[in-house]
C-alpha cells in the first residue's frame, strides 16, 4: 500500500449547492475523501440560481453590459459560495484554505466570458494541500493583465478538469444525478440504464445536459478520466477511454433507521444533521434523561424517549451511542449488536476497555461496530493509523489527542488561570461538565490505547501507561507556556520496544516550530512514524459539537453506502471496511 496521498478534485455544481442548507452534505463529501487519505481540492459553483439572478440585474440596466464588468459581477457568485464552503469546513473542524483565482495563479486566454485556462500556480496549491483542504471558485480565472474572466457555460466543470490535469489528480463532478443515462430515467415507463463507464465521445452525445461539451473535449484531448455522481451515491459514471458499459438504475433504498442514545452536545448536533438528511436517514427515536426538557434546536417531542431499553426494542438498522460512561452503554451496545443492529459510537472509555470483545460480538452477529469519532473528533486518526500500518511496520504513534487540554493550555499561555481557562472551554463546548478525565490525561491515554491497537496489532492497557496531566502545572511550566520561543503540549506517545510497547501521556516542552506546538485551540495533531523513517502528520479539530458530529455522520454514511452497494467490502488491517464504486 502506498502512503503517497493522491489528489481528488471534487466539483460541486449549482444543482447540488441549491442553497446554504446544502453545504453540510458537501462538507461530508469533502470529509469522506479527506479521511480516506486523499488531498482534496473542492471547486464550487455559485449557489442555485445566483448566476442567472446576477445576469438579470446587469440586463436591467438596459444596455449590453461590458464583458469585463459582467465577468466581475458574475464571479461574485462563485466567490461567495467558495468562502461559505470554507467556513462550513472550518466549523466542522476540517483544515481548509480558500484561494481566489489570482492566489491560485489560474491564468486564462480568450474572450472575457468564454476563456480557456492556460496556467496554474501548482506549487502554491500543493503547499496549501499539505495543510488541509483547498477550496476554489469554479468558472472564474484571471487574464494576463489580472482582469477577471469566465470560462463559459459549464465553466466550473472545466475548472475542476483543468485542475485535475495540472495536479495529476482524479476528478469527481458532483451533480443532482448519479451519472449519465441512456435516456431520461425520470420519464414514466423509462427503461433508461445508467452508464457505468463510457468513452468521451459517447459522453458528449449522451450527457450534454449534465457535462458541457467544451469540458468533455478538453478531457478527451488530455486523456483525463472523470467520474460523474451525486452526493451520497454509492456509484457513478466513469468517463474515459471506455468501454461503454451500462447497468440497471439502482432503486433508491429506504432511509437508514437510526436509534440515537443521547442528545447532549454531540448528540444534538448529530440529530440536527440526521433530521436534515431525511433522504438518507430516519430517526426512530432519541433516548434522553428528561424528555420534558426544552432543547435548542427544538427536537420533535414524538422522538424523545426516557427509556433507552424501550427504544432499543424498536425496529432500527443502527444504534448511535453518544451517552458516555461505560456500564450502561456497554449493555446497550451489546444488546444492539446481538439483535443484529450496527452500532456507531464515540465512546473511547468503553472501547479502550473492551473493543476486542465488542468487535467479536459484531462479527459473530454479521453487523458492524464503527467508532471513527472515538479518537480525534474530525481528525481521522484511526483511519490514518490503519493506512500507515498497512503500508509498513509502525515505529511510533504520538500526538496532541485531547482538544480540551490543548485549549486550556492555550488559554493559560494567554494569561488565564486554570479555573478560568476550563470555564471558557466549557462555555465554548470544548469541555464536559466534569473535565477531570481531559485534564488528568485519562482521555488521551484511552485514545492512545485505541491507536496502538491499530498501529501494532496488540493491546495496550491504558491503565498501565505512564500518565501525567495538566491539572497541576508548576510555575516553571507556566512560565514556559508564556514564553516566546517554547510552549507546552500534552503529548501522548506509544512506540515499539524490545519487549512489547511503551507509552506515556505527559506535558512536553516543545519549540514553537514543532507540529504539536503549532496545534492551536481545541485542535488535535497526529504523527505516525514508520520503521522506514516515513512520517505522516495530520491535524484537525478534536473537540466540539460539529467536528465530532462530522465523524459520526461519516460512519453512518459508510453504512448507507455499504447497503446501497450491496455489501461490497474489503479487508483493511484485519477489519472489514466499506468499499464503494466512485
Residue, then its C-alpha position, 0 to 999 in steps of 0.5 A: x500500500x502506498x502512503x503517497x496521498x493522491x489528489x481528488x478534485x471534487x466539483x460541486x455544481x449549482x444543482x447540488x449547492x441549491x442553497x446554504x442548507x446544502x453545504x453540510x452534505x458537501x462538507x461530508x463529501x469533502x470529509x469522506x475523501x479527506x479521511x480516506x487519505x486523499x488531498x482534496x481540492x473542492x471547486x464550487x459553483x455559485x449557489x442555485x440560481x445566483x448566476x442567472x439572478x446576477x445576469x438579470x440585474x446587469x440586463x436591467x440596466x438596459x444596455x449590453x453590459x461590458x464583458x469585463x464588468x459582467x465577468x466581475x459581477x458574475x464571479x461574485x457568485x462563485x466567490x461567495x459560495x467558495x468562502x461559505x464552503x470554507x467556513x462550513x469546513x472550518x466549523x466542522x473542524x476540517x483544515x481548509x484554505x480558500x484561494x481566489x483565482x489570482x492566489x491560485x495563479x489560474x491564468x486564462x486566454x480568450x474572450x472575457x466570458x468564454x476563456x480557456x485556462x492556460x496556467x496554474x500556480x501548482x506549487x502554491x496549491x500543493x503547499x496549501x494541500x499539505x495543510x488541509x483542504x483547498x477550496x476554489x471558485x469554479x468558472x472564474x480565472x484571471x487574464x494576463x493583465x489580472x482582469x477577471x474572466x469566465x470560462x463559459x457555460x459549464x465553466x466550473x466543470x472545466x475548472x475542476x478538469x483543468x485542475x485535475x490535469x495540472x495536479x495529476x489528480x482524479x476528478x469527481x463532478x458532483x451533480x443532482x444525478x448519479x451519472x449519465x443515462x441512456x435516456x431520461x430515467x425520470x420519464x414514466x415507463x423509462x427503461x433508461x440504464x445508467x452508464x457505468x463507464x463510457x468513452x468521451x465521445x459517447x459522453x458528449x452525445x449522451x450527457x450534454x445536459x449534465x457535462x458541457x461539451x467544451x469540458x468533455x473535449x478538453x478531457x478527451x484531448x488530455x486523456x483525463x478520466x472523470x467520474x460523474x455522481x451525486x452526493x451520497x451515491x454509492x456509484x457513478x459514471x466513469x468517463x474515459x477511454x471506455x468501454x461503454x458499459x451500462x447497468x440497471x438504475x439502482x432503486x433508491x433504498x429506504x432511509x437508514x433507521x437510526x436509534x440515537x442514545x443521547x442528545x447532549x452536545x454531540x448528540x444534538x448536533x448529530x440529530x440536527x444533521x440526521x433530521x436534515x438528511x431525511x433522504x438518507x436517514x430516519x430517526x426512530x427515536x432519541x433516548x434522553x434523561x428528561x424528555x420534558x426538557x426544552x432543547x435548542x434546536x427544538x427536537x420533535x417531542x414524538x422522538x424523545x424517549x426516557x427509556x433507552x431499553x424501550x427504544x432499543x426494542x424498536x425496529x432500527x438498522x443502527x444504534x448511535x451511542x453518544x451517552x458516555x460512561x461505560x456500564x450502561x452503554x456497554x449493555x446497550x451496545x451489546x444488546x444492539x449488536x446481538x439483535x443484529x443492529x450496527x452500532x456507531x459510537x464515540x465512546x473511547x472509555x468503553x472501547x479502550x476497555x473492551x473493543x476486542x470483545x465488542x468487535x467479536x460480538x459484531x462479527x459473530x452477529x454479521x453487523x458492524x461496530x464503527x467508532x471513527x469519532x472515538x479518537x480525534x473528533x474530525x481528525x481521522x486518526x484511526x483511519x490514518x493509523x490503519x493506512x500507515x500500518x498497512x503500508x509498513x511496520x509502525x515505529x511510533x504513534x504520538x500526538x496532541x489527542x485531547x482538544x480540551x487540554x490543548x485549549x486550556x493550555x492555550x488559554x493559560x499561555x494567554x494569561x488565564x488561570x486554570x479555573x478560568x481557562x476550563x470555564x471558557x472551554x466549557x462555555x465554548x463546548x470544548x469541555x464536559x461538565x466534569x473535565x477531570x478525565x481531559x485534564x488528568x490525561x485519562x482521555x488521551x491515554x484511552x485514545x492512545x490505547x485505541x491507536x496502538x491497537x491499530x498501529x501494532x496489532x496488540x493491546x495496550x492497557x491504558x491503565x498501565x501507561x505512564x500518565x501525567x496531566x495538566x491539572x497541576x502545572x508548576x510555575x516553571x511550566x507556566x512560565x514556559x507556556x508564556x514564553x516566546x520561543x517554547x510552549x507546552x503540549x500534552x503529548x501522548x506517545x506509544x512506540x515499539x520496544x524490545x519487549x512489547x510497547x511503551x507509552x506515556x501521556x505527559x506535558x512536553x516542552x516543545x519549540x514553537x516550530x514543532x507540529x504539536x506546538x503549532x496545534x492551536x485551540x481545541x485542535x488535535x495533531x497526529x504523527x505516525x512514524x514508520x520503521x522506514x523513517x516515513x512520517x505522516x502528520x495530520x491535524x484537525x479539530x478534536x473537540x466540539x459539537x460539529x467536528x465530532x458530529x462530522x465523524x459520526x455522520x461519516x460512519x453512518x454514511x459508510x453504512x448507507x453506502x455499504x447497503x446501497x452497494x450491496x455489501x461490497x467490502x474489503x479487508x483493511x488491517x484485519x477489519x472489514x471496511x466499506x468499499x464503494x464504486x466512485 
